[in-house]
Amino acid sequence: MPYLGSEETLKELKRALSNPSIQADRLRYRNVVLRVIRLMTQGLDVSPLFMEMVKASASVDMVQKKLLYLYMCTYAPLKPDLALLAINTLRKDCADSNPMVRGLALRNMCNLRMPGITEYIQQPVLAGLRDKASYVRRVAVLGCAKMQNLQPEAEIDGAVVNELYGLLRDPDPVVMVNCLRALEEMLKAEGGVVINKPIAHHLLNRLKELDSWGQSDTLTFLLRYEPRDEAELFDILNLLDGHLQSSHGAVATATLRLFLRLAAAHPAVQADALSRAQGPLLAMCASASRELRFAALCHVRRLLRSVATQYAAHYKRFFCSYSEPGYIRLCKMDILVELVNDENVALVLEELRAYCTDVLPELAQAAIFAIGRIGQMYSERCLGILVSLLGLRQEHITSAVLQTFRDLVWLCPQCTTAVCRAVASLEDSIQDSEGKQALIWLLGAHGDKISSAPYVLEDYIDSLKAELSSLVKLELLTATVRLFLSRPAETQDMMGRLLHYCIEEEGDMCVRDRALLYYSLLLCGVEDIRRILGGPTTDASLGVIAGHSEEPVDSWAPHFNTLELLLARGCVHMLAGRLPAPPSDGPHSSLSLSLEPALSPESFERHWLELDVSHVGPVTCPWPHCLPEALQAALQLVQIQVLAFSRPQSLPWKAYLYSHGDGTLILAEVLRDSTQGADHLQLTMKQVPRDKHVLQGFVAVLKSALQALSRDTS
Amino acid sequence: MIHSLFLVNSSGDIFLEKHWKSVVSRSVCDYFFEAQERASEPENVPPVIPTPHHYLISVLRHRIYFVAVIQSEVPPLFVIEFLHRVVDTFQDYFGVCTEAAIKDNVVVVYELLEEMLDNGFPLATESNILKELIKPPTILRTVVNTITGSTNVGEQLPTGQLSVVPWRRTGVKYTNNEAYFDVVEEIDAIIDKSGSTITAEIQGVIDACVKLSGMPDLTLSFMNPRLLDDVSFHPCVRFKRWEAERILSFIPPDGNFRLLSYHVSSQNLVAIPVYVKHNITFREGSSQGRFELTLGPKQTMGKAVESVLVSSQLPRGVLNVNLNPSQGTYTFDPVTKLLSWDVGKINPQKLPSLKGSMSLQAGASKPDENPTINIQFKIQQMAISGLKVNRLDMYGEKYKPFKGIKYMTKAGKVPEGRRDEAALP
């Protein structure tokens, strides 16, 4: 930052810092240091004063010490050789009689972040781990992690790790949580801190002593633990029960997540936990902090996919108020749509109707889309509202209404007549391309019911030169050809003009190709093109897919209380409402395996060791008697990588495979054991994150590949 | 967990940064500034912003954005709650949490941030404990410090850290033992043009200021505990006892704390304490409109409605207003079209009213927007939900404490709104 007279200031400060009479006066000395820090926080580079500042750190004044530590941590990476001078002072402070000084010095020494510092801090950190003051131990524990961060390539000291595991039994709860955090950071490469049965139970028993941050962290760590049997599981759930209704949102949601994870096999327990957590979640949805409200609403939105009925009675809590920011209102509208039932539909629609005239166009449009989604179930009521909105003659509103019309016509054929009537009496022109596309589609698909359809399309064709969006042009081409099929006499002339323009003058390749395609289709004859373009214009069965189907809790539970939930802003929903997904025919066909990203043998080994087995079972298929290299090449074709295998003729014979499918990583071990008969194959698979369908798909692919291979070799 | 913290003011300048791990360049905030520019209003900046290498989680309080930089997956509620705790602590220390206050006390701010987080993990966040580590600046102490040269930093470690009750320090001693409880309720309601309630709910809190020596064990009982819907407690409250007997039993923290917050949402229980009569009309073809508004109290159990403030966002077509308030003063901002009327106290004998005319843009069509009316108010000595504390008892200590309970009702953050549909075509 350019700072006028900064050099002068620096010189003056330098003089002041080395002035013995100022040094003698504690207060004046501190004030000079304070000025330096102030300049530093304003962005001025005061590193030239490092020498003088190091000298100043040999003071008994606590505030001055803190200020100087702050200064050193900021500039040590820039002046490593000078910072070494300060280490002596810091090490002396680490042996001070006041625990506060000890802790402070230790913490800042670990924060220095300069090369070669580790050899100086190792001894004080280790001494700190055994300090009698818990304050120092807390700092020292995290210091271990910082030390590791300073030299990431260095080997992890097993003794330190053991010491930290031992400190999990420390009487101070914060030391315990810090141990977890430090171990997690140090052992990141090995999959983080290991939670075994004694540790898990120790943590659970001490949960009460922790502050809310510690509780939230510990609960997240406990997600890793898998109880051995049912009795243990229910013991754990009993211990956790009280925390479900904690006043801290972070603790309540972390507990709920752990509950859902542990009780994955007991849907009744999950449902019970969800209903118990409803109170705290609803309270958070009304909390004074906007951000908390938003986070809670995002959680509720996800919960509703499985337990919509539970929240239906509380729909009024999700009515928006004017002072709320847009992101909250969007979220609330999403929730309202999910909560609609026969009893509240009138009130919810009335409420949404009021949002449609919001000053912000995006909110108004979102409200209209929400009405459209409700319209898939209560089409008559919604149509009335949507048609009346057209009367407002506001451009963004008209555009959004037309887009909802298009979806409604697709999903609810019974709306078609009313929609066509409304579109026919539409007077204003639309400017944005989304709205244009919707209008043009409607005119093309239902032109036989809209008397003015050819004339409106003609206007668009005439002003085609000024049109910028190629999507609109594509839509216009399709619509015109469709309309030609239903009303040839009125459309023929303008279709000719449109095709001529698109083929001869259009610069966009996509549009040109489409026009050429239609042109050659037209040459084939009207019957052919009717068969191709005259597909269904409505499909009520799609409404079932786009509409409500209860998802199992496990489909979203892994993402509960994570950032992912807050980022998936309603766009997914809107898309689902607008573009119905094609019906999938079984999990197998939709699975696509891939080799990317590649996995190194080391990381394979690490994953293999830390993951739990997802599936073990025999593979019922003949063993292909071929060289492992051939097997490797064959499996690569179906996107499964063979990473390692035993020598050809040895028994038992093993191979390790991996593949990625639908965002999950699948690791597998194929074991051919002579004791079970030479053709018996045992398959052990591990997967992260878990997804049964993908796993089944993987087995199917592997099996078919092996079968094909054995056919070829035999 | 929390890598760095940036404090950004509403004009988009970073005025303070703190890094707990390696230094993250300021340029990471560019993504935040982008979002800030896109947002039409300051509060419209989304709380979570993804960037290629980090997540930015921000809270907006007192027109300052507290932007935390996160590098790995974290529970979002954790970070948001923590940031709010930071703001609360600043407010607690400096009285206000403004840019100026933070800049003035920049050293204390850094000290606090250093103690609150280490390596990105929360360390000491309880205000009781922090205050023993770092003494808050007061005018008196500043004067004393300047004379004696002593500092704001506690020389000793906080004593409470190892007590059996983590939220209370041991060896507390007061000459006057007192416990005060404030029952504060905020009412949020939306009312339609005909005066019927669309939604109404009450958010209540009980804030306590407990200055009792030793280890007191308190029980607080209510006359009508079933009123409370969703209750969330301070960790000190024994939850089992509440579930079984509907009694609050707890060993209180020392000093100020929030004992519980609750929610009353059953419609029949929520009575709106004021009513509005209004008549806002625009005539087709005329550039004049009429504006009439009258306020009156309703179901206040004889308590006075105070600090009443009415505000309304008038349609864009309104150029100016010429109104006559029977009491208080009104202002109209011709740019934002915000009309606000500071009424003061409502006198039930002489109801306050605001009448007059609005001048509209000549030639413009009749406005089709629906003006909403927001009302803020306060009522002392009454909890609108009817919640009443029955008795407060103390066990475990011999002395007799002084006890006090105060009630207050006010309009919530989401104030009472009135949807005036009459203006629609």
Interface residues (C-beta under 8 A of the other chain):
Chain A: R26 L27 L34 I37 R38 T41 D61 M62 V63 K66 L67 L70 P77 N98 P99 M100 R107 R113 A133 S134 Y135 R138 V139 L142 A145 K146 N149 P171 D172 P173 V174 V177 N178 R181 A182 E185 E209 L210 D211 S212 W213 G214 S216 D217 T220 G242 Q245 S246 S247 H248 G249 A250 T253 A254 G279 P280 L282 A283 M284 A286 A288 S289 R290 E291 L292 F294 A295 A296 H314 K316 R317 F319 S321 Y322 S323 E324 P325 G326 Y327 L347 E351 A354 T357 L360 G391 L392 N561 T562 L563 E564 L565 L566 L567 R569
Chain B: M1 L16 K21 S22 V23 A39 S40 E41 E43 N44 P46 P47 V48 P50 Y55 I57 S58 V59 L60 I70 E73 V74 P75 P76 L77 F78 I80 E81 F82 L83 H84 V106 V107 Y110 E111 E114 D118 N119 F121 P122 L123 T125 E126 L133 T146 G149 T151 N152 V153 G154 E155 Q156 L157 Q161 L162 P166 D188 I190 I198 T199 E201 Q203 D229 D230 V231 S232 F233 H234 P235 F239 K240 L260 S261 H263 S265 Q313 D368 E369 N370 T372 N374 K413 V414 P415 G417 R419 P425
